[in-house]
Amino acid sequence: MNQRTPTLLYIDDDDALARLVDRGLTRRGYRVVHAASGEEGLERIRRAGAEGGIDVVALDQYMPGLDGLETLEQIMAIPDAPPVVFVTASQDSSIAVTALKAGAADYLVKDLQGDFIPLLHVAAEGALRQAELQRARDEAEAEIHASRDRYAALAAERELLLREVNHRVGNSLQIIASLLHLQASSAAQEEVKAALTNAMGRVAAVAQVHRRLYTSQDLKSVVLNQYLDSLLEDLRRSAEGDRMSRLTLKAEPIEIDPDRAVAVGIIVNELVMNAVKYAYPDGAGPIHVELISQGDDLLLSITDDGVGDNVKADPRSTGMGQRIVAAMASKLDATVERDPAHFGTRIVLKFGRIPAAPRKTSTAAAS
């Protein structure tokens, strides 16, 4: 595949030297275009698109009208301007420094015999390579920015969809909880009423997580103190009479993932409702929920000052609440203990801030 012949625009008012440059660079594979002044050179560059393009410019300093530095400044203002090699007969290094600061790709000193032409060829080649590398960098950066924009747009769309899904799920769970509440209110048998109320609390615990997700900026975590506060408020509203009037919460602003937050909420719901039903047979009493951090672990406690172990087992109890607490504790990889030193009942769960690594099953065990 034949490569395109590069075009060099030589801007110099010395016609004889321009002819030497033309001959010297043509032999080296260039097409040379001559402009006798800065104004003419600028015009050539501006209309270069229609003539096949200017790939590199060699610009003399001393010319009538616009000098080299003034011309260079205007070339640099042209969009997608070609690289410029600054050429002068002056030995003044300050001109070189000024030209390079103004945007010249290279600088060299010329002579009237044309001995500088091989150096001009080397400088032009270097300027073209530098310009090509810069174009490649610009294209790569543009692609990176475009990729980032595409990724950001996809991430925003995904977050919006997740928020919408959580919103719809939360609404559906709220409807289910409301239906259970209506059914419990109209139930004639106390056992049925209690079962429906318990089911409503479990649904509300899950619904609160989804409510937190679609109203939060962070879809990956739930702040437990806010979540538990809303959950306990739901329990207060759903309870009959004043049996929840002394339900209190003390919780640190700890963030965990939504799945584990659901498990925490269901455990709190079960243990609080158990305390409401059994801790105070003669009426209401204090029930306290506390969540604190202890190093890398979290401690969740539900405490009452009721009858404790002195309560007789309810013959109507199915043990469903205990099984649910055990299942959710297993999901959290938590330990569940009763505090023997507490007068009433104090249940303490201890689990890690982050999910435990999955246990590996050995080949022998698996077989």
NUBALO-680401 format. One line per field, with one value per residue (C-alpha): residue number from 0; x, y, z. Coordinates in steps of 0.001 Angstrom, whole numbers, plus 524288, in hexadecimal, padded with zeros to 5 digits. Example, Ala and Ser with C-alpha at 12.3 -4.5 7.8 and 13.67 -1.06 7.14 Angstrom:
2
pos: 0	1
px: 8300C	83566
py: 7EE6C	7FBDC
pz: 81E78	81BE4
***
This chain:
367
pos: 0	1	2	3	4	5	6	7	8	9	10	11	12	13	14	15	16	17	18	19	20	21	22	23	24	25	26	27	28	29	30	31	32	33	34	35	36	37	38	39	40	41	42	43	44	45	46	47	48	49	50	51	52	53	54	55	56	57	58	59	60	61	62	63	64	65	66	67	68	69	70	71	72	73	74	75	76	77	78	79	80	81	82	83	84	85	86	87	88	89	90	91	92	93	94	95	96	97	98	99	100	101	102	103	104	105	106	107	108	109	110	111	112	113	114	115	116	117	118	119	120	121	122	123	124	125	126	127	128	129	130	131	132	133	134	135	136	137	138	139	140	141	142	143	144	145	146	147	148	149	150	151	152	153	154	155	156	157	158	159	160	161	162	163	164	165	166	167	168	169	170	171	172	173	174	175	176	177	178	179	180	181	182	183	184	185	186	187	188	189	190	191	192	193	194	195	196	197	198	199	200	201	202	203	204	205	206	207	208	209	210	211	212	213	214	215	216	217	218	219	220	221	222	223	224	225	226	227	228	229	230	231	232	233	234	235	236	237	238	239	240	241	242	243	244	245	246	247	248	249	250	251	252	253	254	255	256	257	258	259	260	261	262	263	264	265	266	267	268	269	270	271	272	273	274	275	276	277	278	279	280	281	282	283	284	285	286	287	288	289	290	291	292	293	294	295	296	297	298	299	300	301	302	303	304	305	306	307	308	309	310	311	312	313	314	315	316	317	318	319	320	321	322	323	324	325	326	327	328	329	330	331	332	333	334	335	336	337	338	339	340	341	342	343	344	345	346	347	348	349	350	351	352	353	354	355	356	357	358	359	360	361	362	363	364	365	366
px: 80000	805E1	80721	80262	80D1E	80DF5	80C96	81579	811F7	81E55	81B86	8271A	828B6	835A1	831B1	83F33	83FD5	831E9	83636	84175	83805	82EC2	83959	83F55	832A5	82C87	837F2	834A8	8267C	81F9A	816B5	81AD8	811CB	817D0	811B5	8196D	81341	80C76	7FF75	80090	8048E	7F8E1	7EFC3	7F5C7	7F3B4	7E59C	7E1ED	7EAA7	7DF1B	7DAD6	7E8B0	7EC0C	7F0F2	7FD74	80456	80F6D	813F4	821C4	820D5	82B65	82C96	83063	8268F	81FE7	8125D	80F9D	81C33	81DCC	8197E	80D41	80A21	80C83	802DF	7F84C	7FB4C	7F996	7EC2A	7E785	7E00B	7E7CF	7F37A	7FF23	80BB8	8155C	82444	82983	834EA	83DA4	84B29	84C81	85511	84CD6	8484A	83D58	83650	836DF	8317B	82677	822FE	822A4	81A56	81111	80EC6	81981	81CB0	82B33	8351C	84127	84AC3	84B63	85657	8557B	85C46	851D6	85A8C	84FAA	84659	849FE	84785	83A8B	836FA	83A12	83278	826C4	826B8	82747	81C5C	813D1	81637	8135E	806CF	802B1	80529	7FD7B	7F220	7F289	7F290	7E74A	7DF7A	7E255	7DE4E	7D210	7CEB9	7D148	7C875	7BE18	7BF1E	7BDFC	7B21F	7ABF7	7AF03	7A99E	79D42	79BA2	79E59	79471	78A6B	78D13	78BCF	77F12	779D8	77E21	777C3	76B44	76B84	76D80	7629F	75944	75D2D	75BCE	74E5E	74A35	74F05	747CB	73B51	73D46	73FB6	7335A	72B4F	7307B	72D2A	71F3B	71DD0	7232D	719C6	70E1F	7128F	709D3	71347	71EA5	727EE	7250C	7262F	73370	7388A	7346B	73A43	7472B	7472F	74454	75017	75908	75475	7560B	76415	76773	75FB2	76759	77413	76E97	7693E	776D6	77CEA	77441	77493	78353	78E8B	79577	78F19	799C4	79817	78E2A	790F1	78C50	788BF	77F8D	77A13	7777D	77164	767A7	76531	7621B	75943	751C6	75089	74B73	74118	73CD4	73BBA	72EE7	72D62	739CB	741A2	74C45	74C9C	75949	760B5	76DEE	779A3	7880B	78FAC	79C25	79BEA	7A16E	7A024	79E2B	7996C	78AAC	789BC	78F9F	78782	77B51	78028	782C9	7754D	76E45	775B3	77258	76420	76338	769EE	762B2	7557D	75931	75C30	74F62	7479E	74E89	7573F	74C7E	7405A	739C1	73BE7	74695	754B1	7619B	7679A	774C7	77BDC	78A64	79456	7A2AB	7AF9D	7BA19	7C66C	7C352	7B6AC	7A912	7A109	79239	78A76	77BE8	77921	76D2E	76B46	76018	75DE1	7695A	76A60	75F29	75520	74DD8	74E87	742E5	73C27	737FA	74600	74ACF	75920	758F4	75F3A	76AB7	76CD8	76C8E	77671	77F55	77E68	78156	78C8E	79247	7913D	798F5	7A27C	79ED8	79F32	792BD	793C2	78AE3	79118	78F9D	79326	78791	77B5F	771C6	7759A	78138	78477	791A0	795B5	7A3D7	7A78D	7B202	7B14B	7B34D	7AE25	7B685	7BDF5	7B69F	7BAF0	7C263	7BD43	7C7C2	7C729	7C5DB	7BABE	7B3E7	7B485
py: 80000	80CF9	81760	82513	82ECA	83885	846E3	8511E	85F84	867AD	875C4	87E91	88AF8	885B9	87F8B	879F8	8730F	86E46	867BC	860FB	85C11	85761	84FA1	84A44	845A0	840CC	83751	832C5	82FAD	83C8F	84556	8535E	85F16	86CB7	878D3	885A1	88C23	88935	88DD4	884F8	8797F	87B5E	87BC9	86F3D	86857	86CFE	867E1	85BDF	852CB	85520	85326	8466F	84BAC	85119	84720	84F50	85D7E	86308	87141	87BB2	8863B	8927C	89632	8A2C0	8A4BE	89A2E	894B5	88673	8879E	88F3F	88561	87A1E	87FD9	8807F	872CE	86D5D	873C8	86BFB	85F94	85326	85B41	85399	852DF	85DF5	85D5D	86AE6	86F09	87B11	87FD2	88631	88022	88697	87B81	883D1	882F6	8742C	87431	87D7E	8755F	86897	86EB9	873CF	865F6	862F6	8546C	856DC	8617F	86239	86C3E	86D97	871DB	87806	86C90	862A3	85A43	85A33	852CD	84529	84A64	84FEC	84283	83C36	846C9	8454A	83685	8384F	84252	8392B	82DE4	836A0	83B5E	82D68	82941	834F0	83173	82375	8283C	83180	826A9	81D5D	82792	82AA1	81C1F	81AFE	826A0	82106	813D1	81A59	821E2	81568	80E4A	8198D	819AB	80AF2	80BAB	8169C	80EEF	802AE	80A4E	81036	802C4	7FD1C	8086D	80645	7F7A6	7FA0B	8041A	7FA8A	7EF73	7F86F	7FCA9	7EE93	7EAD1	7F64D	7F1E3	7E421	7E97E	7F1C8	7E61E	7DE18	7E927	7E9DE	7DB2E	7DB37	7E601	7DE43	7D115	7CBAF	7C1DD	7C71B	7BCC5	7C0D7	7CF3A	7CD02	7C4F6	7CF3E	7DA2E	7D2DC	7D099	7DEFC	7E2BC	7D9C3	7DF6F	7ED3F	7EA35	7E69A	7F206	7FB9C	7F743	7F9C5	806DF	80A77	8063F	80DD8	81A2B	819B6	81DE2	8111C	804C5	7FBF1	7FE10	80121	809DA	80179	80BEC	8127B	8057E	80068	80D54	80C6D	7FE0C	80059	80B9C	80238	7F8D2	803A7	80765	7F95C	7F5F2	7F6AB	80000	804EE	7F841	7FE51	80B70	80834	80270	8096C	808B4	80BB2	808C2	80D65	811E7	80536	80195	7F3A1	7ED7B	7ECA2	7DDBF	7DDB8	7E97F	7E18B	7D6B3	7E089	7E68C	7D98F	7D597	7E26E	7E104	7D324	7D602	7E2C6	7DC7C	7D116	7DAB6	7E1DB	7D540	7CE89	7D7AE	7DF6D	7D71F	7E1EE	7ED05	7F496	7F64F	7FB31	7F43B	7F918	7F659	7F984	7F831	7FB3C	7F842	7F0A1	7F03F	7E8F4	7E399	7E8F5	7E64C	7E698	7E52E	7E50A	7E6F4	7E722	7E7C6	7DE16	7D0DD	7CA5E	7BBAA	7BBEA	7BCB2	7B045	7AB26	7AF41	7A2CF	7AA12	7ACFF	7A5FB	7A981	7B024	7BC82	7B4FD	7ADDC	7BAA8	7C0F4	7B50E	7B55B	7C3F3	7C299	7B7F7	7C135	7CB5A	7C0F9	7C61A	7C070	7C1BE	7C1A7	7C4A7	7CD47	7C54E	7D0EF	7D91F	7D8BC	7D878	7D3DC	7D8C3	7D235	7D5D5	7D328	7D4A1	7D4FC	7DAC6	7E7ED	7E137	7D408	7C887	7C190	7B5AC	7A91D	79FEE	79225	787AE	77D5C	77293	77981	77C3E	76E22
pz: 80000	7FBAD	80624	80324	7FFEE	80B33	807CD	80DFE	80D56	80D2D	81140	80DC8	805B9	80008	7F302	7F032	7FD37	7FB4D	7EE7C	7F59D	7FFED	7F53F	7EE47	7FABE	800FB	7F448	7F30F	800D6	7FDAA	800B2	7F8FA	7FBB1	7FAD7	7FBDD	801E4	80116	80D09	819BC	8145D	80884	810F6	819ED	80E31	808E2	815D6	816FC	80980	80A53	80BD2	7FDDA	7F8A9	7FF4F	80C4B	8121A	81A9B	82031	81F80	81F03	82336	821C5	82C25	8249F	81A18	815ED	81B89	82585	82B0B	82EC8	83CF7	8393C	82E9A	837FD	841B6	8374B	83243	84008	8409A	834AE	8385B	8356B	8310D	82B9C	833B7	83196	830A4	83390	82ADD	82C4E	828E8	8363C	840AE	84B4E	8540F	859B9	84CA4	84D72	85B40	85773	84B63	852FC	85DB3	85344	84E3C	8445B	84377	840E6	83E2A	8357F	8301F	8215D	8182E	80AC5	803DF	8079D	81042	81A7E	81184	816B6	82465	81FC6	81A81	827AC	82EEC	825C3	827B0	83663	83609	82E0D	8375D	842FC	83CA3	839A1	8479F	84C89	84393	84876	85698	853D1	84D3F	85879	86288	85ABA	85A6B	86901	86BB1	862A7	8696C	876AE	8720D	86CD6	8797F	8819E	8796E	87AD5	88972	88B08	8833D	88B40	897F2	8934C	88FC4	89CD3	8A3EC	89C2F	89EFB	8AD80	8AD40	8A6EC	8B003	8BBC6	8B764	8B54D	8C2DC	8C8D2	8C224	8C772	8D51D	8D432	8CFD5	8DB27	8E47B	8DF37	8E046	8EE23	8F21D	8ED3C	8F287	8FD2C	902E1	90ADE	9059D	8F7AA	8FB29	9019A	8F62A	8EC4C	8F47B	8F556	8E6B4	8E47B	8ECD5	8E528	8D843	8DD8C	8E18E	8D38D	8CE05	8D656	8CFE5	8C263	8C6C2	8CB89	8BEA1	8B559	8BDBE	8BFBD	8B704	8BA12	8B4EA	8BA53	8C8E0	8D37A	8DF3C	8EA77	8F462	8EAA6	8E62D	8F3EB	8F7FF	8ECC1	8EF64	8FDC6	8FA23	8F153	8FCC3	90596	8FB9E	8F99B	9081B	90F34	91AB6	9213C	921BC	91926	92000	92716	91B84	91A61	9115B	912D0	90662	90006	8F1AE	8EC5F	8DE00	8D94E	8CCC3	8CA50	8CB6B	8D904	8DCE7	8D9C6	8E2CC	8EDB4	8EBF3	8EC74	8F8BE	8FF6D	8FB5F	900D5	90DC3	9101A	90D47	91611	92119	91EB3	91FD0	92B11	9330C	939B0	93C07	943D1	93A08	93302	93718	931A6	925FD	9217E	914B5	91409	90919	90B98	90528	90C34	90406	8F783	8FD4D	8FF8D	90BC0	90ABE	9174B	91A47	928C6	93169	94030	94045	9464F	93F83	94172	94B2B	94047	93D2D	92F66	92737	92270	91641	9124F	90619	907C6	8FA82	8FFF9	905A0	8F8CC	8F146	8FA8E	8F945	8EA6D	8E996	8F359	8EAC0	8DF1C	8E6DC	8EBC2	8F93B	906D6	90EF1	91DC9	9292E	9339F	9404C	948D2	9443F	94CE5	9418D	933F5	92C3E	91F42	91936	90B2D	906F8	8F897	8EFBA	8E8E8	8DBE1	8D752	8DB66	8D0A8	8CB93	8D1F0	8C914	8C828	8C75B	8BCD8	8C6F4	8CDDD	8C116	8BD14
***
